[in-house]
Amino acid sequence: MKHAEILQDHLPPIIQRMLPERQQFINILSVGSAEGEKDMIILKIIKEELQKSDHGRQMKIFNRAIDPNEYMCGVYKAATENLPSPLNDQQIAFEICQQSFQEYQKSKKKPVKFDIVHFIHSIYYVDVEQTLRYCFEKELSDKGHFVCMVACRDLIYWIASKQRKHWHGEKASETLEIGEKLIQIARENGWKHEVYTQEYTIDVTEVFDPESTEGNLLLDFMTHSINFRETADKQLVEETLALIKDLTIVKDGKRLGEKKESLVVIYKK
């Protein structure tokens, strides 16, 4: 999974600088956690960093995950019951919340100050400015970091641009420069920020199989929709699939598209 490379490269120093010696717990909030695969990558990196000191080895990890998809939450829960090493040593506690982030903000969850709040390709579904302000005011600890992975001008950018919808009063094409918007908001509020970018290819072969669960989830991901193949206008679905064909190449029997993404990290000090 390509997410792992950019996270492995840039998360360790972030973890080290925000962990004071007196801290006994590290709290993580994952928004748009899906089936938990991205969370497991991040938790493994955190665990590896904690193992580098005597103090860190004693620390507990709390991971609260939020996703509105019932199927995904079920897969996630099953994964937590059979964790791979080094995550299977009882030091990590999970809380999986099947709800949207908007619903989460209104819920009466036990208040927790999080060291990391991360949106790994899930910031598209919320109001960016409101979400950032909420996280900094309500969710993040003093040394907490907001970590967000977003698409650049790549296959997913052009697929999402095609969708005839408005998000938060703006055209879809205008809301896709999320990385730039995050940085602008950070500057306006005097928050520090870091940006890291990588490019690679993704396999979209399964998208063209209407019976493929993975293919339909990937299509939802690329269109920033839920059940896109079933709920979108039939002509739009056909045009979107045609566009995916136009923007991809076939190599070794697989259809591949360009993926470019940025890791944006925002923090107070």
BELPERA-V518156 format. One record per backbone hydrogen bond with DSSP energy under -1.0 kcal/mol. CO is the residue of the C=O (numbers start at 1). NH is the residue of the N-H. If there is no record, write none. Layout:
co = <CO	CO>
nh = <NH	NH>
This chain:
co = <1	2	3	4	5	6	7	11	12	13	20	24	26	27	27	28	29	30	33	36	37	38	39	40	41	42	43	44	45	46	47	49	50	53	55	56	60	61	62	63	64	65	66	66	69	70	71	72	73	74	75	76	79	84	91	93	95	97	97	100	101	114	115	116	117	118	119	119	122	123	127	128	129	130	131	132	133	134	135	135	139	141	145	146	147	148	149	150	152	154	155	156	157	158	163	165	167	170	171	172	176	177	178	179	180	181	182	183	184	185	186	187	192	194	196	198	200	202	204	205	206	209	212	213	214	215	216	217	218	219	220	227	228	233	234	235	236	237	238	239	240	241	242	243	245	249	251	254	255	256	257	258	259	260	261	262	263	264	265	266	267>
nh = <4	6	7	8	9	10	11	15	16	17	23	60	62	115	116	64	118	66	36	40	41	42	43	44	45	46	47	48	49	50	51	52	53	57	58	59	26	93	28	95	30	97	32	33	73	74	75	76	77	78	79	80	82	87	61	63	65	67	99	104	105	141	145	29	147	31	121	149	125	126	131	132	133	134	135	136	137	138	139	140	114	144	117	266	119	264	121	262	154	158	159	160	161	162	165	172	170	167	174	175	178	181	182	183	184	185	186	187	188	189	191	190	267	265	263	261	259	257	207	208	209	212	216	217	218	219	220	221	222	223	225	231	232	237	238	239	240	241	242	243	244	245	246	247	248	256	254	251	204	249	202	155	200	152	198	150	196	148	194	146	192>
